Amino acid sequence: MDYRASQGFNSSLSLQAVAPADRDKLLAWHNKIRCLHQVDELSWSDKLAEFVAHWHQNGAAPGEEDPDRNTGRAMQTLMQPTADNYFWSAEPINTSLAMQVWYAPSQQCAGGPTQFQDGCPTGALTFAAMVWSSVKYFGCAASDKHDPYLLICRYYAGPYREGHDAEVPVMKGFFAEQVFPRRTISCDEECPPAEIQIKDIEAMFNTEAVRFGSKTDKSVTQDESPKL
């Protein structure tokens, strides 16, 4: 299979919010991994999913193309500050594989995913975006046609608060206080769903190397937090 995780992907593909079944899988995977890394669960945001799909296709927030329309500052705040994880494949999107690819760079952390002490600031941005402690919401969009297949998930902690740069996902200089090592105890039962096992999460570690990365928008806004 030809697949990649990356900082970005220029494409004319049409994206739409992921189907409910894929949404549920992505939410379960993310919250399993976040539990293992000792941070709070994420909530799914339909608005973020819509925004990602529209932004990728049009380079603008929904409604921004029409200067006579004001679709609300809430949607514009969903641009930033955020981090995006990209995954594309020559075959239809496999959400479990995407999660494994995004998580696999944690193996590059000093001491591995269970022993690092520095927040793993280099070479593991897709992993960091998934487990950034302050992130509260995420939403994902995907293409439904092969050219190739593309999946994007966007992570959002809320609008920027002056003096709280650590809340910005994947912000340089704050990894140690936002990204924590995985629990070393056997906690598959403590971190639901139990059917997702650590061995499944690590399934990518010994496979052919792929490129990893993350796209981070460090621009900020002080708009009121949108209701997600």
Solvent accessible surface area in square Angstrom, and as a share of the most:
residue,aa,sasa,rsa
1,M,120,0.53
2,D,92,0.48
3,Y,31,0.12
4,R,107,0.39
5,A,0,0.00
6,S,7,0.05
7,Q,114,0.51
8,G,32,0.31
9,F,49,0.20
10,N,156,0.80
11,S,33,0.21
12,S,103,0.67
13,L,15,0.07
14,S,76,0.49
15,L,15,0.07
16,Q,103,0.46
17,A,50,0.39
18,V,17,0.10
19,A,55,0.43
20,P,85,0.54
21,A,65,0.50
22,D,45,0.23
23,R,77,0.28
24,D,76,0.40
25,K,106,0.45
26,L,0,0.00
27,L,52,0.26
28,A,31,0.24
29,W,16,0.06
30,H,0,0.00
31,N,15,0.08
32,K,0,0.00
33,I,0,0.00
34,R,1,0.00
35,C,25,0.15
36,L,0,0.00
37,H,0,0.00
38,Q,96,0.42
39,V,16,0.09
40,D,115,0.60
41,E,112,0.50
42,L,7,0.03
43,S,59,0.38
44,W,40,0.14
45,S,0,0.00
46,D,99,0.51
47,K,78,0.33
48,L,0,0.00
49,A,1,0.00
50,E,87,0.39
51,F,0,0.00
52,V,3,0.02
53,A,11,0.08
54,H,53,0.24
55,W,69,0.24
56,H,32,0.14
57,Q,86,0.38
58,N,71,0.37
59,G,50,0.48
60,A,16,0.13
61,A,1,0.01
62,P,17,0.11
63,G,10,0.09
64,E,72,0.32
65,E,93,0.42
66,D,55,0.28
67,P,126,0.79
68,D,134,0.70
69,R,146,0.53
70,N,126,0.65
71,T,57,0.33
72,G,25,0.24
73,R,153,0.56
74,A,35,0.27
75,M,20,0.09
76,Q,70,0.31
77,T,1,0.00
78,L,0,0.00
79,M,39,0.17
80,Q,32,0.14
81,P,2,0.01
82,T,1,0.01
83,A,0,0.00
84,D,5,0.02
85,N,0,0.00
86,Y,13,0.05
87,F,0,0.00
88,W,25,0.09
89,S,2,0.01
90,A,43,0.33
91,E,79,0.35
92,P,90,0.57
93,I,36,0.18
94,N,73,0.37
95,T,7,0.04
96,S,37,0.24
97,L,24,0.12
98,A,0,0.00
99,M,0,0.00
100,Q,24,0.11
101,V,0,0.00
102,W,0,0.00
103,Y,0,0.00
104,A,9,0.07
105,P,0,0.00
106,S,0,0.00
107,Q,96,0.42
108,Q,101,0.45
109,C,7,0.04
110,A,72,0.55
111,G,56,0.54
112,G,14,0.13
113,P,10,0.06
114,T,35,0.20
115,Q,103,0.46
116,F,1,0.00
117,Q,153,0.68
118,D,64,0.33
119,G,1,0.01
120,C,4,0.02
121,P,58,0.37
122,T,106,0.62
123,G,48,0.46
124,A,0,0.00
125,L,44,0.22
126,T,0,0.00
127,F,0,0.00
128,A,0,0.00
129,A,0,0.00
130,M,0,0.00
131,V,0,0.00
132,W,0,0.00
133,S,39,0.25
134,S,22,0.14
135,V,3,0.02
136,K,115,0.49
137,Y,56,0.21
138,F,0,0.00
139,G,0,0.00
140,C,0,0.00
141,A,0,0.00
142,A,14,0.11
143,S,10,0.06
144,D,89,0.46
145,K,143,0.60
146,H,110,0.49
147,D,102,0.53
148,P,28,0.17
149,Y,36,0.14
150,L,0,0.00
151,L,0,0.00
152,I,3,0.02
153,C,0,0.00
154,R,12,0.05
155,Y,0,0.00
156,Y,1,0.00
157,A,11,0.08
158,G,10,0.09
159,P,19,0.12
160,Y,35,0.13
161,R,122,0.45
162,E,138,0.62
163,G,70,0.68
164,H,77,0.35
165,D,51,0.26
166,A,14,0.11
167,E,42,0.19
168,V,2,0.01
169,P,0,0.00
170,V,7,0.04
171,M,29,0.13
172,K,170,0.72
173,G,69,0.67
174,F,59,0.25
175,F,11,0.04
176,A,65,0.50
177,E,100,0.45
178,Q,16,0.07
179,V,2,0.01
180,F,65,0.27
181,P,33,0.21
182,R,21,0.08
183,R,70,0.26
184,T,98,0.57
185,I,99,0.50
186,S,108,0.70
187,C,0,0.00
188,D,22,0.11
189,E,138,0.62
190,E,104,0.47
191,C,0,0.00
192,P,83,0.52
193,P,29,0.18
194,A,35,0.27
195,E,134,0.60
196,I,18,0.09
197,Q,49,0.22
198,I,34,0.17
199,K,143,0.61
200,D,44,0.23
201,I,0,0.00
202,E,51,0.23
203,A,55,0.43
204,M,16,0.07
205,F,41,0.17
206,N,149,0.76
207,T,68,0.39
208,E,148,0.66
209,A,96,0.74
210,V,32,0.18
211,R,142,0.52
212,F,60,0.25
213,G,7,0.06
214,S,2,0.02
215,K,79,0.34
216,T,33,0.19
217,D,43,0.22
218,K,92,0.39
219,S,60,0.39
220,V,66,0.38
221,T,22,0.13
222,Q,133,0.59
223,D,26,0.14
224,E,157,0.70
225,S,58,0.37
226,P,8,0.05
227,K,180,0.76
228,L,55,0.27
